[in-house]
């Protein structure tokens, strides 16, 4: 990529420590101040007292590196002119939506590809443009976007309720159906009533649809039943409105689980989105430079953010979020220019929070297994052969007087961490007499995994130098 990332870990950690100490001290001082009037800057009789820290922030001159922070909010629908590297996809979506302006039903679309590659961004940008054109032609067109991954329940009933609620919002009418106590069929009826009365054409954008699995043991996943209903709504004369769907997924193989009826009636046009490379990410970020004030981005900042994004599977959404987070850190430090140091600090924070979210809910044995794999990877070439991992795991358990599980169970625990994107594994052999074993390779920074795990009290009595020594010996004997 021509871009090198050198993270000054010691410097950044010390800055983080100072920052945390500062925040901790601030909270402590506020905690012992039990008089609300002192905190808010008023006396007991209501008269003004000395300005508090809250007053200073709210009333003082606002110092910020941002000019329009919404432009670096990955949820903002930007104009299609700001979208880079997706001309082919934009054109395909525009051709499909063009049918609406001619009074025809647009074809169903299936947008698939890795996270952060512009699937949701492009289709919403095109839909907004078509909505403007439709208005000029006196066509009541709109789109309703639902991300099913964010729902607390992944049942068909909750999905229909959510679609109805957001469709009613777009129509400007009340959604008078409670979440519970009303059948799914009744929710469908009310949804289609609103669609038929208020729209000439409507597109349902169904994001992360593969997460809509429904109840365990059902004959078909909930998304199969939903797609069947939406694809048949016009044919079965529920509405006169031109209804179509745009399905967005990272996993196009979800179609393999469609019921045969759904598979027959649902025939979308597929549009593929590939990863962005570093140069494309640089251009994407440059098109959002005006989110910052003139001169607020130091030389090399955009390139560094793009390099981090390219390492993270070409995810533009994460790159945009990282650029915003770097700006937030500059603001908190009272600085007027975002530097590479802010980017490194922001990335450290993002990585640690992501790892913490993953490992925080793990059981003790899963943490011990993952910790052993991380230590072995850290002292080797970045990979961790399962025999060496198990040797270290067994030593850790024996030294801390904990139950020792079988190697098969330990491997299973570690592989489950792979489902969250922490690591990957593959089977390999070092020769005929060595047999086959697993090799784990971390996709998240190993040092971040170790540091996050060591925050658990369980690891207080484990000497890092000792386990590293055991790991090296295990690798030599493997």
N, C-alpha and C positions, 0 to 999 in steps of 0.2 A: 504493500500500500504506500510505501514511501513515507509513512508516518510512524514514528517510534514513540512508545509510551514508557516513560521512566517515572515510576511512582515513588516519591520520596517518603517512604512509609514512616520512618522515625519522626520526620518533621511534621507530617500530617497528624500522626497520633498525638504528638505533644500539643499541637494546636487544638485538637479535639478535646484533650484532657483539660487544657486551660478553659476552653469554652464551657465544658461540662461543669467545671468547678465554679465558673462565674455564674452559670444558671443555678447551680445548686445553692450557692451562697445567696443569690437573690431570693430564691424560694424560701430559704431558711429565715431570712430577715422579714419576709412577708408573713411567714407562719407565726412568728412570735408577736407580730403587731396585731393584737386582737381588736383594736379600735377601728371600725370601718371608716370613721371620719378621717383618721390619719392616712389610711390607704387611699381614700378618694379625694383628699385635699380639702376637707371641710371640718370645722369645729363642731362640737356637740350642739351649739346654739344655731348652727346653720351658716355661720359666717365663714368666709374663706380663710384657709390656713396657708401655710407654705405649699407651693405646688408639689405634687407627688410625682413619682416616676410615670404614673399613668397619664397625668396632666401633661408632662413633658412630651410624651409620645403623641398624644392626641392633639395637642395645641401647637407643638413645635413645627418647624419647617420640615416638610417631608423630603427626605433624601433617598433617592432611588435610582437605580441604573436603568429602570424600565421606562419606556415611552408608551407601549401598548402591550401589557403582559398577556393579554388574551391570545396574542399571536404565538406565544410559546406554551399555550395550554393545548395539549394533544387532543382534547375533546372539542376544541373550537372548529366549526365548519368554515374552512377558508375558501376563498374564491379559487376556481379551478386554475387560474393563471399562476397561483403560488405552488401548484403541485408539479413536481419534477419527476421525470423518468417513468411516467405512466401514461404517455400519449396513446399507446395502443389500447390500454384498458379504458381510458376516458372515451375514446372514440367508439369502442364496442358498447359501452353503457349509453352513450348519447344516441347511437343508432337505435338501440332498443327502446329508450324512452321517447324517441321521436314519434313513435306510433301514437302516443297519447295525443299529440298535437294534431294528428290526422283523424282523430276519433276512433282509433283502433286500440285494442288491448295490447300492451307491451308484452313481449315474451318473458317468461320467468327466467331469472338469472341465478347462477351459482358462482359466487366469487370464492376462490380457494387459494390458499398459500399460507406461508408462515405469519406469525404475529408481527404487527408493525410494518407491513408492506404496502399499506395504503388502500386496503379493501373497503373499509368503512368510510374513510376520508373521501375517496373518489366518488363513490356512489351517492353520498350525501351532497357533495358539491354539484354533481350533475343534476340530482333531483331538485335542488334549490334553483338551479338555472332554468330547468323545465317548468318549475312552478311559476317563475316570473313570466315566462313566455306564455304559459297557459292562461294566466290572468289577463294578459293583453288580448288573448283570443276568446275571453269570456268562458273559459273552461275551468270548472272547479276541480283542480287537481291538487293532491297533497301526498305526503308519504308519512308512514308511521314506523318508527324504528324502535325495536325492543332488543335489549341484550339479555338473553336468557341466563347467562352465567351469573348475573347479579341478583337473580331472584332467590329468595330464601327457600322456596320449594320448586322443584323441577317437575311438577305434575302438569298434565294437560289442563286440568281445571284452572290452576293458577296462571298458566300461560294465556288461556283465553280471557281470563279476567284482566290480565295486564294489557293485552291487546285492546280490549274494550275500553279500559280506562284511558289509555293514551289516544285512542281514536276519538273518544268523546272530547278530550282536551283539544284536539285538532279541529273538531267540529264546533267547539264552543258551546257544548251542551253538557248537562249533568250526566255522570255515570252513576245511576241509582241502583246498582246491583252490588250487594254485599259480597265480600270474599267467600263467606261460608253461609250455608243454609239455602243456597240456590243451586240447582243442578247445572252441570256444564252445558247441557242443551239450551237451558234458559239464557245462559250467558252468551252462547252463540247467537240466539235469536235477537237479543238486544244489540249485540255487536253489528249484525247484518242490517238491522233496522237503521242504525245510525249511519252506516256506510251508504245505504241506499238513498236516504233522505238528504244527505249533505254533500255527496261527492259525485262528480261525473267519472272521475278516474282516481284510483287509490293504489299505492304500492306499499306492501308490507315488507319492511327490511328486517329480516330475522337474523340477528347476530348471535354467534356461538350456539347455533341450533343443536349441535351434537350434544350439548350438556342437558338438553331437555329429554332426559331418559325416562321419566315417569316412575311408576311403582315397580319394585322388583317382582319378578314372576309374571309380568304382563306378557301377553302374546306378541306385542310389538311395542317399540319405544313410543313415547308420547309425541316425539317430533314427526313420526310417520303418520299418526292419526291427524295431527294438525295440518300437515302438508296436504293430506288427502282432502280435508274439508275445504281448505283455501283454494286448492286447484280445481275443485268441483263446484264452488259456490255460484258461478255464473251458469254452468251447464244445468244445475239443478234448480235454476230460476229463483234462488234466494234473493238475488239483487240484479238490478240492471246496470249498476256501476261496473266500469272496467277495472277488475281487480287482478293484480299480479303480485308476484313475490320476488324478493331478492334474498337469497340465502347466503350467509357469510360464515365460513368455517375454516379452521386450520386443518381439518381432517376430512377430505372429500370421501373417504371410504365409509362415512356414515350411511351412504346410500345402500350399502350392502345389507343393512338391517331394515330397509323399508319393506313394508308389507307388499305383497304382489299387486294388490289393487292400487296402492299409492304409487308404486314403481311404474305402473301402466299409465296413470293419469298425470304424473309429475315428470315432465321432460324439459328440464332447464337448459339454457345455453350456458356453457361453462366458460369462465374467464379466469385465467391463472395469473397469480402475482408471485414473482420471484423475490429473493432477498435483494436488498440494496447493497452495493459495495461502498467503500469509503468515499470515493469521488462523488457518487450520487448523493450520499448523505451530506457532503460538504455543500453541494448545490442546494439541497433541501433546506439546510440551516441558513445558508446565505439569503434565501428568499424570505426568511423571517428575521433578518437583521434589524428591520425597523421596529421590532418589538423592544429594542434597546435604544437609549439615547445615543446621539452621535458621539463617537469616541469612547463609548462605554464597554466595548469588547476589545480586549487586548489582542495583539497580533498572535496568531497561533491557537486561539481559543476554539474557534469553529473547527479547525482541523483536528484538534485533540478530542473534542466531543465526537466528531465523526469517526475517529479511530476507535474510540470506546464502543460506539454504536456498531461498527463493522465487526468488532470482536464479539459483540452480543448478537450474532446471527443477522446482522443488517437490519435491526429493528429501529425504524425511524421514530416511532412513538417514544421509545425509551431515550433516543438521542435528543429529541425535542425536550422531554422532561428533564434530562440531565442538564441541558443548557439553561433551562429555567431555574433549576435547583442551584446551579453555580451562581446565577444572578441573585438569588435569595440569600446565599451565604455572603456575597459581597455587601448586600444591603444590611445584613445583621452586623457585619463588621464595620459599618459606617464608611465603606469605601465606594468610590465612584467609578471604578473600572473593574470589570470581571477579568481575572487572570487565569493562567493555567493552574495555579495553585488552588483556586476556587473550584476548578473542574475536578482536579484530583480529589479534593475533600468531598465534593458532592458525590463522586463515584464511589468512594469508600463508604459513605453513609448509605447509599442506595444498595450496594452489595451486602453490607452488614444487615440492613433491615430485611432484605430479601431472604438471606440465609436464616435470620432469626425467625422470620415468619414460618419457614419450612421446618426448622428443627425444634422450634418452641414447643410444639405439641407432641413430640416423639416420646415414646416410652423410654425407660432407663436402658433397657437392653439394646434398643435401636440406637440410642445415643452412643453407648459404649462401642457398638459395632462400627458405626460411622466414624467415631473418633479414631479407632485403630486403623481404619482404611486411610483416613486423612493424614495421620502421622507417617504411615508407611509411604504414602505418595509424596509427602513433604521431604523425606530424606532420600528419596530415589529420583527417578527421572520424571516424576509427576504422575506415574502410574503405580498401582498397588496390586500385586499378585495376591490372590486369595489365600494361598498357603501362608505367606508371610503375615497377612492381615490376621488370620486366625491365631497364629502363634502369639502375636502381640495382644490380641483380644484376650486370649486365655491367661496370659501373664498378668494383665491388668485386673481381670476378675479375681484371680487367685490372690494377688497382693492386696486387694481391697475387700477380700472375703465375700465375694459375690458369686451367685450361681454361674456356672459355665455352661453355655448352650452348645449344641452341635455345630459343626462347620456349615452344614446345610442351612440351619436356621440363621446363622450369622450372615451367610451369603444372601439369604432371602431378605433379612432386615436391610442390608446395604442396597440391594436392588430396589427395594421400595423407595429409598431415597432418590433413586434414579427417576421414578415417576414424577417427582417434583422438579426435575431439571438440575439436581445437584451434581450428578455424575452419570457416566455411562459405563457399560460393562460389555465385555466380549469374551468368548471362550477361545482359549489358545493352548498350545502344547509346546513344550521345550524339547520334544523328542519322544521316541517310542517308549522309553522306560520311565519318562516323567509323568505320563498321563495327561489328561486334559484338566485345566483349571480356569478360573475366571480372572480377568485383569480389569481393575476398576480405574477409570480415568475421570477426574473431576472436571466438570464444566463451570463450576463456581471456583473462585480463588481459594486454594487450600488453606492459606493462612486465615482467611475470613471464617472458614468453617471451623478451624481449630479454636480461634479466639471466641467465636460465638458459643461453641459447646463448652468451653472452659468457664464461661460465666455461670454455669450450673454448679451448685455447691457439691455435686457428686464428684467433681474433678479437683476439689480443693487439696486432697491428699495425694494427688498424682503428680510426681515430679516430671516435668517436661523433658529434662535432660536424660532421665532414666529411660523413659519410654522411647525416646529417640535412639538411645543406645541399643535397646532391645530390638527395635525395628531394623536397625542396620545389621545386627547379628542374624535376625530372621531372614533378611534378604540374602545374606551370604550363604546361608544354609538351604535356601530354596532351590 
